[in-house]
Amino acid sequence: MTPEQIELVNASLARLRGRLPEVADAFYRGLFTEHPEVRPLFTGDQARLRVKFADELDAIVQAIPDFEGFLGRTRSLGARHAEYRVRAEHYGHVRTALLAALADASGAGGWTAETAAAWRLAYDMTAEAMMLGAAGAPGRAAAPGRPAAG
Ligand code: HEM
């Protein structure tokens, strides 16, 4: 990602910050409607999911500029996700629901082609590193179609 793209993602998140609870609700509504099978992975109530959603966006945004720490932090995040029983295919489901919720909340003016491309890249980099971490998690291979062990 270029510094300009990192800045686009940061600015976009800053604009949405005050409305993150409703963006989170839209994200989970979309995700659980399209993929009801992932609903049981999430324990806890809606309020906790909103906090988790904000943490998730912050994790993406903060991880990217710090390349030194990026791989280490996202790999261990991915290894924890394998323990939450998240599989590789779920990353695509979350990608679609997340980008749709961000686009809706941003409106046409805030969701330019450049901003959309920057978010896609930020998500994909984070997700790829997380999947590497998941693959390295002991006994918890996260290859598509292969159920998590344990
Ligand atoms: C770029 C992608 C993602 C990021 C940055 C991310 C980030 C996070 C963070 C920061 C947490 C808080 C707990 C922790 O740090 O271990 C979390 C929890 C969780 N995430 Fe993700 N996540 C991502 C993708 C996914 C995907 C694809 C799924 C599968 C549907 C998922 C399911 C979960 C679940 C089930 C929890 C535990 C929630 C609970 O307490 O019930 N995440 N995630």
Boltz pocket constraint, residues with backbone or C-beta under 6 A from the ligand:
constraints:
  - pocket:
      binder: B
      contacts: [[A, 38], [A, 41], [A, 42], [A, 43], [A, 44], [A, 52], [A, 55], [A, 56], [A, 57], [A, 59], [A, 60], [A, 77], [A, 80], [A, 81], [A, 84], [A, 86], [A, 87], [A, 90], [A, 91], [A, 92], [A, 94], [A, 123], [A, 126], [A, 127], [A, 130]]
      max_distance: 6.0
